[in-house]
């Protein structure tokens, strides 16, 4: 089984929506998929949750969302909102969410 990690950096909602759509499609096709919110994308989880975004909610329900960068959440002023979502706050790379743990588990990384 192929393993795909979406390492999402974009803070533009319409672009990030495609990350979630691709993650769900690959999951439905039998891939093991995870999504990490890093960089500007950390501003999106609370917004998508509050909007009831169906693609985001499905990805969350399917447990495709690996977590959110702790350092970027703090710098961008969304730490409290993100922490309240119940997703892991990732900090294994000097406070940021690193790819290495997933690469070590055999994931192929797609950075967007």
WOKASUL-V410224 format. One line per field, one symbol per residue. ss: DSSP state (H for helix, E for strand, C for the rest). burial: b if it has 16 or more other C-alpha atoms within 10 Angstrom, else e. Layout:
ss = ???
burial = ???
This chain:
ss = CCEEEEEECCCCHHHHHHHHHHHHHHHHCCCEEEEEECHHHHHHHHHHHHHCCHHHHHHHHCCCEEEEEHHHHHHCCCHHHHHCCCCCEECCECCECCCHHHHHCCCEEEEC
burial = eebbbbbbbbbeeeebbebbeebbebbeeeebbbbbbbbbbbbbbbebeeeeeebbbebbeeebbbbbbbbbbeeeebbeebeeeeeebbbeeeebbbbeebeeeebbbeee
